[in-house]
Amino acid sequence: WFNGEKLCGTTSLEVFATAISSLPAGVTFCGHNVMYDLKMLSGWGITLPESFTVNDSLLLARLATPEVPDKGLKSYAKRYGLVFTDEHKSEDMAVLLEYCGKDSYSSYVINEKLGATLDTNNRRLYNYYNSLALAFLSLEVAGLKTDKEYLHEQATILQAELSSLAGKLPEGALTNDNVLRNYVLNRYTEQELKYLSRTKEGLLSIDADVLRKLPRQTQTFKDVLYARETHDYWKLYVDRPLHIADSSGFMYPQYKILVPKTHRRSTEPAIQNWPGKSRRCFISRFKGGKIISADFAQLEARLFGWQAGCKAFVEAMQEGGYISIASKVFGVEIAKGTKEYTLTKSTILAVLYNMSIGLYRYKMKQDHDIKITKFEAEQTFDKFFGAFPEIYTERERRKKYARDNGCCSNEFGIRIPIFYPPADIGLEGYTWAVKKAENVAINYPTQSAASVVTGAALLAIHEWLLAKTGMSYMDYLAEIRQTTRGYAEQSVLSGIPIIECHDELVFDVRPEAVEWFVNVIQGLMEDNHWLHDLCVKQFDLPLRAEVS
């Protein structure tokens, strides 16, 4: 309804556009996955208010009821006794538009009902995620410019390589997962496959990086693994970008907020999983521009130490990171970029995240070709916990809290359900399932906190860009959209955020602005004042951003 007129049922986009464009600044848009709707409206050229906020009932559902598996609008409408059918599938325009009213009303009621369940901390967190959703919309609009010429060159090279290998491979080994899986299962013992990754269905992973760790490999097996790795690289990181990029070379990843259980953001396509060399296909939209990566250094390790109240660990990380830990705890001198540095980092993360002695020894052998005895591994763990006993105490506290409460939580008010297995599933299955639940209980509080830190940094940079340009949010989006349509050189923007991935933010920056832009974003990322209002205790952890 608008000014007494029922809009549902009208087929006139002009009437709807007039209603939207006449809304006052500061209005709140409410909806289930409302950012999708706003992106569509903006893409159609409909003028949105100069400034606005959002209340997204989908984000609210994910935050307030993480234990509910189905976060769809229909699921929550049923939960609250609202009449909700599948009329959105109707081919009758009148029925379809009438459904829009029920959809809108359901979103409003769900928002009110779920919102009433939030405490003060969760309300702050919800407001943060709604604001963050606007920043992520700007990333989706900005997109990523690909070098199509480079991608075509790579496609030619990789296809030629696959053709040369074709005659050496057993039939079906390249594309049929079961052929390769059966080969592995028939050749290797259960003990040899014990620590290899599994799919969600419990099947052995046939990922080439996983299978390459197996012993006793024939040349044919090596050829199959290399061919599959090459084929997967071509398919995911060369062929797919070529197909989804538009005529100007832009692809537009879509961000999913609060979908992964750790609260990390995921994208479609999953650029967060792209290997480093695959990013070579991304280029600047600005003539002579640079792609800048800003990464929080050792963020999860620092956060774990801060959450545990272990000042000695936090100070050591601040002094020199893993290099300082290696010297003080293990008595070895290492340098960044060396094998010893990678080994030390792997050891520290293994200890922090509850890796078993057996798995640690296996990882050292497979990943670093270092064979250590059980006694040596235990000594390594004991040295670490002897230097930082608060870390061990925090690990045990998290396991007990999760078992007693059925969830884990952190200092930002995030709650993630954890399901412990029933005791009647059998001793071996029970032991494995409990270990998995304990790992989740230890990992998630830190990983979800890291997602808040990175997201808050993006939000701070987003708000700085709006203030610097003096633009309204919608004008800012329009300006970004112009840079994807061949007008980057005419744009007033000096740089644009284009990726948020784990602990990293990526920017597309004009050549003349690189130096001062880097200084600004590094300063904003390391200034932790923007986390004070989100955290239930004083956030006094020093942050460090590395830019390249």
VENPE-V533181 format. One record per backbone hydrogen bond with DSSP energy under -0.5 kcal/mol. NH is the residue of the N-H (numbers start at 1). CO is the residue of the C=O. Records with the same first field share a line. If there is no record, write none. Layout:
NH->CO / CO
This chain:
2->5
5->2
7->5
10->7
13->11
16->12
17->13
18->14
19->15
20->16
21->17
22->18
23->20
26->51
27->24 / 51
29->27 / 53
30->28
31->55
33->31
34->31
36->33
37->33
38->34
39->35
40->36
41->37
42->38
43->39
44->40
45->42
46->41
53->27
55->29
57->31 / 55
58->31
60->56
61->57
62->58
63->59
64->60
65->61
68->65
69->67
71->69
76->72
77->73
78->74
79->75
80->76
81->78
82->77
84->82
89->86
90->87
93->91
96->92
97->93
98->94
99->95
100->96
101->97 / 98
102->98
103->99
104->100
105->101
106->102
107->103
108->104
109->105
110->106
111->107
112->108
113->109
114->110
115->111
116->112
117->114
118->115
123->119
124->120
125->121
126->122
127->123
128->124
129->125
130->126
131->127
132->128
133->129
134->130 / 131
135->131
136->132
137->133
138->134
139->135
140->136
141->137
142->138
143->139
144->251
146->249
147->281
148->146
151->147
152->148
153->149
154->150
155->151
156->152
157->153
158->154
159->155
160->156
161->157
162->158
163->159
164->160
165->161
166->162
168->165
169->165 / 166
173->170
176->172
177->175
179->176
180->176
181->177
182->178
183->179
184->180
185->181
186->182
187->183
188->184
193->189
194->191
196->193
199->203
202->199
205->197
210->207
211->207
212->208
213->210
214->211
222->218
223->219
224->220
225->221
226->222
227->223
228->224
229->225
230->226
231->227
232->228
233->229
234->230
235->231
236->232
237->233
238->234
239->234
240->235
242->238
243->239
244->240
245->241
246->250
249->246
251->144
253->251
254->268
256->266
257->255
260->264
263->260
266->256
268->254
271->269
273->270
274->271
278->275
279->275 / 276
280->277
281->278
282->279
283->145
289->286
290->509
292->290 / 507
294->505
295->546
296->503
297->544
299->296
302->298
303->299
304->300
305->301
306->302
307->303
308->304
309->305 / 306
310->305
311->309
314->310
315->311
316->312
317->313
318->314
319->315
320->316
321->316 / 317
323->320
325->321
326->322
327->323
328->324
329->325
330->325 / 326
331->327
332->326
334->332
338->335
342->338
343->339
344->340
345->341
346->342
347->343
348->344
349->345
350->346
351->347
352->348
353->349
354->351
355->350
360->356
361->357
362->358
363->359
364->360
365->361
366->362
367->363
368->363 / 364
369->365
370->364
371->369
372->370
377->373
378->374
379->375
380->376
381->377
382->378
383->379
384->380
385->381
386->382
387->383
388->384
391->388
392->388
393->389
394->390
395->391
396->392
397->393
398->394
399->395
400->396
401->397
402->398
403->399
404->400
405->401
406->402
408->416
410->414
413->410
416->408
418->406
420->418
425->422
426->423
430->426
431->427
432->428
433->429
434->430
435->431
436->432
437->433
438->434
439->435
440->436
441->437
442->438
443->439
444->440
446->443
447->443
448->444
449->445
450->446
451->447
452->448
453->449
454->450
455->451
456->452
457->453
458->454
459->455
460->456
461->457
462->458
463->459
464->460
465->461
466->462
467->463
468->464
469->465
470->466
471->466
473->50
474->50
476->472
477->473
478->474
479->475
480->476
481->477
482->478
483->479 / 480
484->480 / 481
485->482
487->482
490->487
491->487 / 488
496->508
498->506
499->506
501->504
504->501
505->294
506->499
507->292
508->496
509->290 / 507
510->494
513->510
514->510 / 511
517->513
518->514
519->515
520->516
521->517
522->518
523->519
524->520
525->521
526->522
527->523
528->526
530->527
531->528
532->529
534->531
535->531
536->411
540->538
542->540
543->526
546->295
548->293
